[in-house]
Amino acid sequence: MSLSAPGQTFEENLTSNMQCGAAICSLCYYRAPQALLNEGDLEGQARYWKRYYNTPLGAGTEGKYIAEVGEKLRASDA
């Protein structure tokens, strides 16, 4: 079983193939030494995401995470 789309590079699969991206994301969080946080703790989840997924050297910020995820959560409640 392959999660990658035929004819796409690894980078293309990460950005356009939801199954591949979800699998890689799951592996990143699986390797994190701290357990995932509870639902509803958006600020804590932003810190966790920054530390274990985006990493301190990544371009993402906790503030941007909170804004983008918060917007998606509000849209899903509507």
Rosetta constraint file for C-alpha pairs under 8 A:
AtomPair CA 3 CA 19 HARMONIC 6.18 0.50
AtomPair CA 3 CA 20 HARMONIC 5.22 0.50
AtomPair CA 4 CA 8 HARMONIC 7.43 0.50
AtomPair CA 4 CA 10 HARMONIC 7.57 0.50
AtomPair CA 4 CA 13 HARMONIC 6.07 0.50
AtomPair CA 4 CA 17 HARMONIC 7.28 0.50
AtomPair CA 4 CA 20 HARMONIC 6.02 0.50
AtomPair CA 5 CA 13 HARMONIC 6.58 0.50
AtomPair CA 5 CA 17 HARMONIC 7.14 0.50
AtomPair CA 8 CA 12 HARMONIC 5.68 0.50
AtomPair CA 8 CA 13 HARMONIC 6.15 0.50
AtomPair CA 9 CA 13 HARMONIC 6.20 0.50
AtomPair CA 10 CA 14 HARMONIC 6.27 0.50
AtomPair CA 11 CA 15 HARMONIC 6.48 0.50
AtomPair CA 12 CA 16 HARMONIC 5.93 0.50
AtomPair CA 12 CA 17 HARMONIC 7.55 0.50
AtomPair CA 13 CA 17 HARMONIC 4.78 0.50
AtomPair CA 13 CA 18 HARMONIC 7.94 0.50
AtomPair CA 13 CA 20 HARMONIC 6.26 0.50
AtomPair CA 13 CA 21 HARMONIC 7.07 0.50
AtomPair CA 14 CA 18 HARMONIC 7.48 0.50
AtomPair CA 14 CA 20 HARMONIC 6.10 0.50
AtomPair CA 14 CA 21 HARMONIC 4.79 0.50
AtomPair CA 15 CA 21 HARMONIC 6.99 0.50
AtomPair CA 16 CA 21 HARMONIC 7.95 0.50
AtomPair CA 17 CA 21 HARMONIC 6.15 0.50
AtomPair CA 18 CA 22 HARMONIC 5.91 0.50
AtomPair CA 19 CA 23 HARMONIC 6.16 0.50
AtomPair CA 20 CA 24 HARMONIC 6.26 0.50
AtomPair CA 21 CA 25 HARMONIC 6.06 0.50
AtomPair CA 22 CA 26 HARMONIC 6.02 0.50
AtomPair CA 23 CA 27 HARMONIC 6.29 0.50
AtomPair CA 24 CA 28 HARMONIC 6.32 0.50
AtomPair CA 25 CA 29 HARMONIC 6.36 0.50
AtomPair CA 25 CA 53 HARMONIC 7.54 0.50
AtomPair CA 26 CA 30 HARMONIC 5.92 0.50
AtomPair CA 27 CA 31 HARMONIC 6.22 0.50
AtomPair CA 28 CA 32 HARMONIC 6.62 0.50
AtomPair CA 28 CA 52 HARMONIC 7.12 0.50
AtomPair CA 28 CA 53 HARMONIC 6.26 0.50
AtomPair CA 29 CA 36 HARMONIC 7.65 0.50
AtomPair CA 29 CA 52 HARMONIC 6.82 0.50
AtomPair CA 29 CA 53 HARMONIC 6.99 0.50
AtomPair CA 32 CA 52 HARMONIC 6.14 0.50
AtomPair CA 36 CA 45 HARMONIC 7.97 0.50
AtomPair CA 36 CA 48 HARMONIC 7.80 0.50
AtomPair CA 37 CA 41 HARMONIC 7.14 0.50
AtomPair CA 37 CA 44 HARMONIC 7.02 0.50
AtomPair CA 37 CA 45 HARMONIC 6.27 0.50
AtomPair CA 37 CA 48 HARMONIC 7.86 0.50
AtomPair CA 41 CA 45 HARMONIC 6.03 0.50
AtomPair CA 42 CA 46 HARMONIC 6.08 0.50
AtomPair CA 42 CA 66 HARMONIC 6.52 0.50
AtomPair CA 42 CA 70 HARMONIC 7.78 0.50
AtomPair CA 43 CA 47 HARMONIC 6.40 0.50
AtomPair CA 43 CA 62 HARMONIC 7.65 0.50
AtomPair CA 43 CA 66 HARMONIC 6.75 0.50
AtomPair CA 44 CA 48 HARMONIC 6.17 0.50
AtomPair CA 45 CA 49 HARMONIC 5.95 0.50
AtomPair CA 46 CA 50 HARMONIC 6.09 0.50
AtomPair CA 46 CA 62 HARMONIC 5.02 0.50
AtomPair CA 46 CA 63 HARMONIC 7.73 0.50
AtomPair CA 46 CA 65 HARMONIC 5.93 0.50
AtomPair CA 46 CA 66 HARMONIC 6.29 0.50
AtomPair CA 47 CA 51 HARMONIC 6.11 0.50
AtomPair CA 47 CA 62 HARMONIC 6.11 0.50
AtomPair CA 48 CA 52 HARMONIC 5.93 0.50
AtomPair CA 48 CA 53 HARMONIC 7.61 0.50
AtomPair CA 49 CA 53 HARMONIC 5.01 0.50
AtomPair CA 49 CA 54 HARMONIC 6.15 0.50
AtomPair CA 49 CA 55 HARMONIC 7.76 0.50
AtomPair CA 49 CA 62 HARMONIC 7.94 0.50
AtomPair CA 50 CA 54 HARMONIC 4.79 0.50
AtomPair CA 50 CA 55 HARMONIC 5.30 0.50
AtomPair CA 50 CA 56 HARMONIC 6.46 0.50
AtomPair CA 50 CA 58 HARMONIC 7.83 0.50
AtomPair CA 50 CA 60 HARMONIC 7.13 0.50
AtomPair CA 50 CA 61 HARMONIC 6.78 0.50
AtomPair CA 50 CA 62 HARMONIC 6.37 0.50
AtomPair CA 51 CA 55 HARMONIC 4.73 0.50
AtomPair CA 51 CA 56 HARMONIC 5.93 0.50
AtomPair CA 54 CA 58 HARMONIC 5.12 0.50
AtomPair CA 54 CA 59 HARMONIC 7.51 0.50
AtomPair CA 54 CA 60 HARMONIC 6.45 0.50
AtomPair CA 60 CA 64 HARMONIC 6.87 0.50
AtomPair CA 60 CA 65 HARMONIC 7.35 0.50
AtomPair CA 61 CA 65 HARMONIC 6.26 0.50
AtomPair CA 62 CA 66 HARMONIC 6.16 0.50
AtomPair CA 63 CA 67 HARMONIC 6.20 0.50
AtomPair CA 64 CA 68 HARMONIC 6.05 0.50
AtomPair CA 65 CA 69 HARMONIC 5.85 0.50
AtomPair CA 65 CA 70 HARMONIC 7.98 0.50
AtomPair CA 66 CA 70 HARMONIC 5.55 0.50
AtomPair CA 67 CA 71 HARMONIC 6.07 0.50
AtomPair CA 68 CA 72 HARMONIC 6.39 0.50
AtomPair CA 69 CA 73 HARMONIC 6.11 0.50
AtomPair CA 70 CA 74 HARMONIC 6.13 0.50
AtomPair CA 71 CA 75 HARMONIC 6.18 0.50
AtomPair CA 72 CA 76 HARMONIC 6.17 0.50
AtomPair CA 73 CA 77 HARMONIC 6.35 0.50
AtomPair CA 74 CA 78 HARMONIC 6.45 0.50
